[in-house]
Every structure is written in C-alpha cells, then in structure tokens.
Amino acid sequence: MQVRKRFGQHFLHDPGIIRRIVDAIAPLPGDRLVEVGPGRGALTWGLLARAGTMDVIEIDRDLAAALAADSRAGTRLRIHVENVLETDFIALRGGGAPLRIVGNLPYNISTPLLFRLLKQHTAIADMHFMLQKEVVDRMVAPPGGKEYAA
C-alpha cells in the first residue's frame, strides 16, 4: 500500500524498535488503548496482543479496510475511520476507564492534536507519542529562543 503524503504518513517497520515501544507503553489486559493513525498496524498488533481489545483512529479508508480484513483484528479491534482532529475522546471514553492514547504522529497534526487532547484531558490516563525532532525541540525550548513556539 502506498504512502499518502497528504496524510503525512511514515510507517514503522523495524521489529526491534516496535517491540521496545510496546514494552515502554506496557499495556495490560483491560487497558483502554486508543492508537492514533495505526497505518499498517506495526504497533497495533503488539498492543492488541497485550491489551486484548483496543480502538484505532485512522483517516485513510484503505488502511482502515486492510486492518479490518486482517484476521488478528476480529472483534477485538474497533476501527474508527475519521480525522483524529475531530474525535471526541470524552465520548469515546464513555463511562469506562480513562484512555491510554498512543501513536506515531505526523508532523502536520502533532501540535493541534496535542492541544486537542489537553482540552479533553479528563478522558485520558496517559499519552505515548513518537514525534519528529522539530516538534520536540519546540516543546522543550526555553521562552525567547528561535525554536520556542506553540
């Protein structure tokens, strides 16, 4: 499946890195995991194996269809085909446990998504993201410097 630049897609593929990321997130059975932009499922399948069930939010209909068709998905993977910048995380949580949000975020949505999630923090237990270095540099820059920005 081809990479769609308009969605800022970058896919993880190194099994060792993926395993380290899943280990760092340390999902447990019953955790309310929500993966932003699962793409081809590199993180999804490892997270799903540990948590038992999870939600994924994917804007690309073709990738969502491929995830749904995978035998590992079954009824345990709930796929939401939508723009995560419009997702209502409070409604997604419902009356259940707070959400654990994970994802390998594209540069173009990183900042707006982080602000959106902060506004809905009551629905969220924790967040684990892979971000581009430029985004992180801006996040940790001291005020007044050239890298300091939203």
C-alpha positions, 0 to 999 in steps of 0.5 A: 500500500502506498504512502499518502503524503497528504496524510503525512504518513511514515510507517514503522517497520523495524521489529526491534524498535516496535517491540521496545515501544510496546514494552515502554507503553506496557499495556495490560489486559483491560487497558483502554488503548486508543492508537492514533493513525495505526497505518499498517498496524506495526504497533497495533498488533503488539498492543492488541496482543497485550491489551486484548481489545483496543480502538484505532483512529485512522483517516485513510479508508484503505488502511482502515479496510486492510486492518479490518480484513486482517484476521488478528483484528476480529472483534477485538479491534474497533476501527474508527475511520475519521480525522483524529482532529475531530474525535471526541475522546470524552465520548469515546471514553464513555463511562469506562476507564480513562484512555491510554492514547498512543501513536506515531504522529505526523508532523502536520497534526502533532501540535493541534492534536496535542492541544486537542487532547489537553482540552479533553484531558479528563478522558485520558490516563496517559499519552505515548507519542513518537514525534519528529525532532522539530516538534520536540525541540519546540516543546522543550525550548526555553521562552525567547529562543528561535525554536520556542513556539506553540 
